[in-house]
Amino acid sequence: MSLYTTTLLLLNPDPYIPIGGVYRRVIQQALHVTLPTGRLDIFVARPPRCFAEAHHVVAQLYMIAGSMKELEHKEGIDVRVLLEGVGGFDIADARNRSWEVVAVGKGDTKLIPIFIAEQHSSWFSPALQIIVLPMADSIETTSSFSSVMGDDNGDLDTEVEAPDLGEAGLVVDSADEEDGAVEDKGEEGQYSIVALGGTFDHLHDGHKILLTMAGFLVSESLIIGITGEALLQNKKYKQYLEPYPQRCAAVLDFLAYIYPTLHATTHEINDVYGQSVTIEAIDALVISGETRKGAKMVNEERRRRGFHALKVWEIGVVNGDANNQWAGKLSSTDLRKREHERAELSQRTHEKLE
């Protein structure tokens, strides 16, 4: 079996069916043919055009891939979800991309002639090998992923806990209700300028979902506040925090790849507000569930300064328990903890050898 450094997986998911039941096996097999240090791009054909439905698709795909990476012992593979037509991404655009193979599920083979036609229309696109991967034969509605490990002797089922993706949508306050904003579904490219903020340490799937959904809403400019030193003093395992320039570069590199025409800028923030209370023209703010209180403070400060309040769009906190200080959520702290544990293990091993 050949292994590839970069794999492109074509999908055509229906947001109204359990994506995990249909595509978990396809994603697993795409990871299986990708090198442990390689990249897997999951391209979503005809994605939903409203916020909650798009979030549902994007978040499920990242979380299924994350579960399958752990099962396959391929945590080092970098997965990116690409949305057709959003942020200027066109599948025929091969600039700065180096896919070695195109994979497609057996039920999505109708995408192959479309892909080939678009590739032929691009002067920059090399001819790529195409492989067809097995899919689930039926839609499964259980609360867990039954991971299918196919081999020559039959299938071996292994239970993998399904991630809790959380709710996503517009955060409504009393002022919004008066304006009828409750009916706002959040269309693609709805706002000219959108802001968001975070530490973005050890860029992980939760960050990718947040950045993807912020970019989904914006048509012109995305402003990203990245936490500076003043707000990081009490972070756990602080010694393993990535430097500020490295975190900025990771965010901008990711956005440039998934949304090549989007104008994105980063700014250092050392308070809870950042650029969101100094740039009046910002239209909306994208947050994760555990930062809703901070978003409310931002709008209170904007009103105090005579600015319009921002529309606040929230993504779900993956595996986070809102009733227990978001315990269990996907976090950079866990990644730094793992670095700390690896360093301690290495030190103990070194001491034993001396």
Secondary structure as GFF3:
##gff-version 3
##sequence-region A 1 354
A	DSSP	beta_strand	4	11	.	.	.	ID=ss1
A	DSSP	alpha_helix	19	32	.	.	.	ID=ss2
A	DSSP	beta_strand	34	44	.	.	.	ID=ss3
A	DSSP	alpha_helix	51	72	.	.	.	ID=ss4
A	DSSP	beta_strand	78	83	.	.	.	ID=ss5
A	DSSP	beta_strand	101	105	.	.	.	ID=ss6
A	DSSP	three_ten_helix	106	108	.	.	.	ID=ss7
A	DSSP	alpha_helix	111	120	.	.	.	ID=ss8
A	DSSP	beta_strand	129	133	.	.	.	ID=ss9
A	DSSP	beta_strand	144	151	.	.	.	ID=ss10
A	DSSP	beta_strand	154	161	.	.	.	ID=ss11
A	DSSP	beta_strand	169	171	.	.	.	ID=ss12
A	DSSP	alpha_helix	174	178	.	.	.	ID=ss13
A	DSSP	three_ten_helix	181	183	.	.	.	ID=ss14
A	DSSP	beta_strand	191	198	.	.	.	ID=ss15
A	DSSP	alpha_helix	205	217	.	.	.	ID=ss16
A	DSSP	beta_strand	218	227	.	.	.	ID=ss17
A	DSSP	three_ten_helix	229	231	.	.	.	ID=ss18
A	DSSP	three_ten_helix	238	240	.	.	.	ID=ss19
A	DSSP	alpha_helix	244	258	.	.	.	ID=ss20
A	DSSP	beta_strand	263	269	.	.	.	ID=ss21
A	DSSP	three_ten_helix	274	277	.	.	.	ID=ss22
A	DSSP	beta_strand	284	288	.	.	.	ID=ss23
A	DSSP	three_ten_helix	289	291	.	.	.	ID=ss24
A	DSSP	alpha_helix	292	304	.	.	.	ID=ss25
A	DSSP	beta_strand	311	315	.	.	.	ID=ss26
A	DSSP	three_ten_helix	322	324	.	.	.	ID=ss27
A	DSSP	alpha_helix	332	353	.	.	.	ID=ss28
###
